[in-house]
């Protein structure tokens, strides 16, 4: 990870940019033609894994280096990392498109949901979210995770040994699988808790385990993205039988969310809505 001029970790790994690019491509292809690229939705979960990995790494390394985490600075950086691009997108793209789509009445609640990060709940339980704002649910999921996880993680780090923490992360992954299967909803954190937990586990394992020296060169190597590319390409083209019947895995009949409501926005907005914040604010600081 890089450090800024003040010696603070910036939360950026160059080698992960290639994986981000692959994930972005998958989501682009899904929205371009989900008939031929049904596995593109996996790109969203790749982003969640990367985000939770980076955030947990930052929290753990800052605690190890300084003995504590400056949560005020942490959330301040998050706010200014995302807010400018989000406000511009809402004002210049989302609102005008809602007006042109004769959905002006959805602008107030949808804008509030985007700024206060509750559009995932609007998408899951109501039909009040304007189609121009559909993809803001993923940003809401991510920010809700950032709001809760640092404090939960601080309690775990304060009470557990390094070995105990790694074991707790394994338990977290197991519990997240159970939650996902029981009450998973694609638009809510419960539908993406598994990738978030996997990213947290990977961060703890890579930083604290004795195998760090073996893993670090791999993470710094851009060939990691190239190795992932063929696997992801195959996943893009595979329509997993029965996947649409698993709650929270992919929008479909088994999902409590109406998939037509989520995907009826113009394709340009689907891309801009999801990836505007990916390009400008999806890298945790």
FENDA-V52601 format. One record per pair of residues at least 12 apart in sequence whose ideal C-beta (glycine too) atoms are under 7 Angstrom apart, sorted by the first residue. I is the first residue (numbers start at 1). J is the second residue. D is the distance in Angstrom with one decimal. If there is no record, write none. Layout:
I&J&D  I&J&D
//
This chain:
1&13&6.0  1&57&6.7  9&58&5.2  9&61&5.7  9&62&6.5  10&285&6.2  11&54&4.7  11&58&4.8  11&283&6.6  11&284&4.6  11&285&5.2  12&283&5.8  13&219&6.3  15&219&5.7  15&220&5.4  15&221&6.0  15&222&5.3  15&224&5.7  15&225&7.0  16&50&5.8  18&222&5.7  18&225&2.6  19&46&6.6  19&50&6.7  19&225&4.9  19&228&5.9  20&50&6.5  22&225&6.3  22&228&6.2  22&229&5.9  22&232&5.2  23&43&3.8  23&46&3.9  23&47&5.6  24&43&6.6  24&275&6.0  24&278&6.4  26&40&4.3  26&42&6.2  26&43&3.4  26&232&6.3  26&236&5.6  27&40&5.5  27&43&4.1  27&44&6.2  27&274&6.2  28&271&6.2  29&236&6.1  31&267&5.5  31&270&4.6  31&271&6.1  32&267&7.0  37&236&4.8  37&237&6.8  38&239&4.2  39&235&4.3  39&236&4.6  39&237&6.6  39&238&5.3  40&236&5.6  41&250&5.1  42&235&5.5  44&138&6.0  45&192&6.0  45&195&4.1  47&278&6.6  47&282&6.2  48&142&6.9  48&192&5.1  48&195&4.2  48&196&5.2  48&199&6.8  49&195&4.5  49&198&5.5  49&199&4.2  50&199&6.6  51&142&5.9  51&199&6.7  51&282&6.7  51&284&5.7  52&145&6.8  52&196&4.5  52&199&3.1  52&200&5.0  53&199&3.8  53&202&5.2  53&203&4.8  54&284&4.6  55&146&6.5  55&149&7.0  55&284&4.6  56&153&6.6  56&199&6.8  56&200&4.7  56&203&3.7  56&204&6.7  57&203&4.4  57&207&6.2  58&284&6.7  59&150&5.9  59&153&5.8  60&203&6.4  60&204&6.7  60&207&5.4  61&207&6.7  63&157&6.1  69&150&6.9  69&154&6.6  71&150&6.3  74&150&6.6  77&285&4.1  78&146&6.2  78&285&6.5  81&281&5.0  81&285&5.0  82&277&6.2  82&281&3.7  85&276&6.0  85&277&6.1  85&280&3.6  85&281&5.5  86&114&6.6  86&277&6.2  89&272&6.7  89&276&4.8  90&111&5.6  90&114&5.9  93&269&6.6  93&272&5.7  94&132&4.7  94&133&5.5  95&107&5.5  97&132&4.2  97&266&6.8  97&269&5.6  98&130&4.8  98&132&4.4  101&131&6.4  101&132&6.5  103&130&4.7  103&131&6.5  103&132&6.9  106&128&6.4  106&129&6.8  106&130&3.3  107&130&6.7  109&122&6.9  109&128&5.2  110&129&5.5  110&130&4.4  110&133&4.0  113&129&6.7  114&133&6.0  114&136&4.6  117&139&6.8  117&140&4.3  117&143&4.2  117&144&6.2  118&140&6.0  119&133&6.2  119&136&4.5  119&137&5.2  119&140&4.8  120&137&4.1  120&140&4.0  120&141&5.2  120&187&4.9  120&188&5.4  123&137&4.6  123&187&4.2  123&257&6.3  123&262&6.1  124&185&5.2  124&187&4.2  124&188&5.2  124&256&7.0  124&257&5.5  127&261&5.9  131&264&4.9  131&265&4.1  132&265&5.8  132&269&5.4  133&273&6.9  134&262&5.3  134&265&4.7  134&270&6.8  134&273&6.4  135&270&5.7  135&273&3.4  135&274&3.9  136&273&6.0  137&187&4.7  138&274&6.0  139&277&5.2  141&188&6.9  141&189&5.1  141&192&5.9  144&189&5.6  145&189&6.2  145&196&5.6  156&168&5.6  162&208&4.6  165&204&5.7  165&208&6.8  166&204&5.4  166&205&6.0  166&208&6.2  166&209&6.6  169&200&5.9  169&201&4.0  169&204&4.8  170&201&6.5  172&197&4.9  172&200&6.5  172&201&6.8  173&197&4.6  173&198&6.1  173&201&5.4  176&193&4.0  176&194&4.9  176&197&4.0  177&194&5.7  179&193&5.6  180&193&5.7  180&194&5.3  180&248&5.5  184&247&4.5  184&248&2.4  185&247&6.7  185&248&5.5  185&256&5.8  185&257&6.5  186&248&5.3  186&250&6.8  186&251&5.4  186&255&5.2  186&257&5.8  187&257&5.3  190&248&6.4  191&248&3.3  206&219&7.0
//
